[in-house]
Amino acid sequence: MNPQRKRMIISEIKYWKQNKLLPEHYCDFLITLYAQGQDEKEVKATEAILVKEKKKLERKIVLMTILAIIVSGGMFVFTQYPGWTLTLTAVVLFSFLLLTMRKSMIQMGIAPILYILASLMLLLMSLKLWVVFFDGHTMLLIGLLMLNCALWLFAGRMLKLQYFTISGAAGLLLIIVFLLVSI
């Protein structure tokens, strides 16, 4: 067997042993079997493929979150260019939504994070539109917030995402309570 392949298999087995994915005695047997009596101590569990993939996934999530924060924050920092900042935010938002349609993003577990980032960016875009074009029209702001909450509720029901369903329903309930109290 190829030494590099053998080393990779041993590192995976050590990762399994360290994270209790298999019973310890099974892992010891497999390590001894693949090491063929050689010193298996030289291979570390941190070299395992799962560990590398997890680190790569974490980097992707952090980069997408930073991008969303920068673009969304830019809408409120660069106030003299509302059209450009809203367009840039919309492009990033739709690219996040397109990424969620990729099977690999769903399998890696990034899709729910992209849904959350996209929904928050949509909320911030709604607020920016209100500030730029309709500042002072409180009922329009309430309408935009209700529309966002209804969209979250709908998305939660369609995608079977409980956190969207709960946040949409809670948001609508809070808005209705606010309207009843303020009348």
N, C-alpha and C positions, 0 to 999 in steps of 0.2 A: 504494500500500500504506500502511496505517496506520503512522505514525511509531513508535508504541509497539511495534507488532508487529515492525517492521523492526529496531528497537533490540534486542528480545528475540532475534531470529534471529541478529543479528550477535554478541551476547554469547554465545550458544550455540556459534557457530562458533569464536569466540576461545577458549572453554573447550575445544573439541575440539582446537584447534591447540596449546594450552598442555599438554594431557594426551596429545598424540600419538594421538588417536583416529582422525584422518585425516591423510594426508600433508600436509606444510606447504604445498606449492604448491596443493593442492586447497582448503585453507582460505583461502589468500590470494585465490584466484580467486573463491570464494564470498563473501568479505567485500567484494571489489571489486564484484561483481555486485549484492549487496544494498545496498551503500552508494551505488551509482550516482554515483560520483565525488565524493561528499561526504566530509567528514572523518570517518573511521570510528574515529579514535583516542579519541573521547569515550566509547565504550562499553567497559566493562571486562569481563574474563572472570569476575570474581567476581560479576557480576550474573546469571550463567547460572542457569537453572532447576535443573539438576542440583546445583549448589553449594548452592542454597537448600534443596532437598529433602534433601540429605545432612546439612546442619546441623539441619534439623527432625528427621530420624531420630536423629541423635546426641543431641538434647535429649530425645526420647522414651525412648531407652535409658537415659540418665542418670537421668531422673525415675523410671522404673520400678525401677531398681537402688536408688536412694535410698529409695524406698518399701519395697522388700523388706528393706533393711537396718534401717530404722527399725522396721518391724513385727516383724521377727525379733528384733532386739535388745530391743525392748520386752517380749518374752516373758520375758527373763531379768532385766530391770531391775525391772519391776513384779511382783514375786514374790507380793504379797498378793492379786492378781487373776488367778489362773491360768486360770480359765474364760473370762474376757473376752479375755485376750491370745491364748489358743489359738483362740477363735472368730474374732477379728479376723484372725489369721494364716491360718486356714482360708479365710475369705472372700477375702482377697487372693490366696491360692494358687489357689483355684478361678476367680477372675476372670482371673488370668494364663493358666490353662489354657483358659478360654473365649476369651480373646483370640487364642490360637494357632490357633483354628479359623477365624478370619476370613481370608479370602483375601488381603486387603491386608497383613496382618501377615506372611504367608508370603512374599509378593512383595517386601516391603521388607527381609526378612531379620531381622526381630525375633523370629520364632518360636523359633529355637534359643536365644536369650538368655532368653526367657521360660521355656522348658523347663528351662534350667539354674537360673534363679532359683527356679522352682517346686520343683525337686528338692531344692535346698539348704534351702528353707523347710520342706519335708516332713521332711527329716532333722532339722532343728532342732526341729520340732514333736514328733517321736518322742523326741528327747532330753529335751525339756521334760516330756512325759507320763511318761517314766521317772523323772525327778527328782521330780515332784510326787506321783505315785501309787505308784511301785515302787522308791524309792530303797533301794539295798542289794541288790537282786536282780540279780546280775551276769549270770546266764544269760538273764534277760528282756531285759537291755540287748543282749546278743549276738544274741538272737533278733530284736530290732527292727533292729539294724544289718544283719543278714543279710537281713531282709525289704526294707529300703531298697536294698541292693545287688542283690537279685534283681529288684526293681522297675526299677532302672536298667538291668540287663541285658536284661530283657524289653522295656522302652521302646526301648532301643538297637537291638534286633533288629527290633521292629515298625516303628519310624520310620526305620530305616536310618541311625541316628546313631552313628557309630563311637566318639565320645568317651564316650557313655553305655555302650556295650557294653564298652569297655575299662575304664572306671571301675567298672562293676558287677562284672565278672569279677575285676579286681584287688582290689576290696574283699572279695569272697567268698573269694578266695585268701588274703588277709591274715588274715581272721577264722579260716579253717580252720587256717592255720599257727599263729596264736595259741592256738587250742584244743589243737592237738597238742603245742605246746611247754609249755603250762601244765598238762597232765595228768601 
